[in-house]
Amino acid sequence: MFTVRKNYYPYSSPFDPCPPIKVKTFSTPPNLYIGFQPPNLPQFSPHEALRAGTLWKPFYDPWFSPYERAKESNPS
């Protein structure tokens, strides 16, 4: 499944003084996955484009903290 959020598992030494972070996540921008800009991409209105930071909808990627995503999926 395609996702712009990637995970990696850093090395943790048995001699580290702090508890290790087992999984770290990072976000990749959507423009990495489009080789060229195809014609007739859907566009935001000028006002929406200023808020989104891009004119083209496929290049928009709202950034969410991994902790916000965890809160959304864990209703407590």
N, C-alpha and C positions, 0 to 999 in steps of 0.2 A: 504494500500500500504506500502511496506517495505521501510524504509529509515534509514540511519545511523544518520541523523540529527534529534534530538528530541527538543521539545519545552516544556517550563514550564512557569507558570504564578505566579510570586512571589507576596506575599502580599504587598500592598502599603497602608500605613496609611494615613488618611486624614490630619495628622499633620506633614507629611514629608515636609522639607523645599524645596526640589528639585522636579521637575516634575518626576513622576515615569516612570520606564521602564516597560511597560505592559507585553511584552513577551521576554523571554530570551531563547537562543538556545545553545545546546551543541552537540558535535559529539561523537558517540560511535564507538569503533573499530569493524571491521567485525568479528574478531575472537570470539566475545561474542556470535555470532549466529551460530557457528559451534561447535557442541558438541564434535566431535572427528575429527582428521585429516584423511580424506578418502585417500586411495591409488590412485596413478596416477593423482595427481593434476597437472594442467598446471603450468609450471615454466617459470620465466624470464631467459634470458641469464645472465651470470655472471655480465656483465657490467650493464645491466638494473637492476639487483637485487641490486647492490650497490647504484644506484640512487633511487630506490623505497624503500629500507630499508627492503625488504623481498624477499625471493626466490619464494614464491608461489603467483600466480596472485590473487586468491580469498581473500588473506589476505591483499592486497594492498588497501589503502584508502587515496587518496590525500586529504589533509586538505584545505578547502576553508573558508575564513572568511565569516560570514553571510552578510557582506557588499558587498563582491565581488559577491555573488550570487544575491543580489538585483540589482547590476549594470547590470549583464548579462540578467536578466529577464525584466529590465526596459530600453529599448533602447531610450535614449533621446539625 
